[in-house]
Amino acid sequence: MEKSYPGMEMQPTNVTVVMPPQVFGKEPTQVTCGNCKNVVVTTTLYQDGGCVYMSAILLFCFCLPFTFVPFITYPCKDVTHYCPTCKARLGTYKRL
């Protein structure tokens, strides 16, 4: 038990909880949104990234007619995860 002295007040103790970062993949994931605090399944958007450009360069060098293929297929694209409620960007899965 702590002693209390006249003129001294007890200060409340703050507790900080540190959550590990969420690792996102290729598929929609259930997470707690850091913006709206809702538990949601993310919506995903495929975007051109490093893998798309590297694949296009390699195809340009070895098989010119197929240079466009990485830009129209999903396996090379980065996947960005968004909250469906507040539309906040939650994270990105990068292929490279």
N, C-alpha and C positions, 0 to 999 in steps of 0.2 A: 504494500500500500504506500502510495506517495504522500509525502507531507505537503500540506498547503500552507503557505505563508501569507500574511495579510498583504494585499496589493498585488499578489501574483495570481495570474489566471492560467489555467491549463489550456494549452493550444491543441486543437484537434489534429490528429495524425492523418496525413494523406497517404493513400495506398494507390500506387500506379500498377496497372496490369498491362504487361507487354504481350501482345499476341504475335505469334510467328507470321511471317508474310505468307499470303496465299499463293500457291503455285498453280498457274493456269495451264490448261492443255488445249488440245484440239477441239474438245467437245464442251458444250455448255456445262457449267459447274454450279452447284448450290453453295452460296456464300452469304455472309452478312455484309451488306453494303455499308461502307464506311461513311457514306454521305447521308443516306436516309435511315440507316440502322435497321432496315427490313431484311429478313432472310429471303433470298430470291434465287432463282435459277437464271444465270446470266444469258443474255442474248449475245450472239457472236457475229462479227463482221470480218470477212476475209479481205486482207489488203496486201498489195504488192510490197515485198520486202527484199532483203538481201539474197535470199535463195532464188527468188524469181529472176533477179537481174543476173546472178551468176549462171543460172541455167540458160538464160537467153544468150549470154555471151558465148557459152560453150556450144550451144546449138548453132549460133552464127558462124563459129569457126569450123564446125564439123558437118553441119547439115542445115544449110541456109534456109530451105523451105519451111522448116519446123521451128524457126526462131520465135514465132508468136505463141506457141503452145503453152509455155509457163504462165503467160498472162491471162489465159482463159481457163486454166485448170486450178483446182484448189490445193493439191498436195504440196505445192511450193510456196503458198501464200502464208503470211503471218496471220494470226487469229487474235482480234481485239475483243475483249469481253466488256459488256456494258450492263448496267443495272436497268431492267425493264421498267422499273417504277419511276426513277428520277433521271434516267439517261446518263448517269455519271460513268466515266470510263474507269473500270476497275483494274484492268491489267491487260497484258499482251503476251501471247505465246509466240516467240520468234523461232523460226525454223533454223536460222544460222546464228 
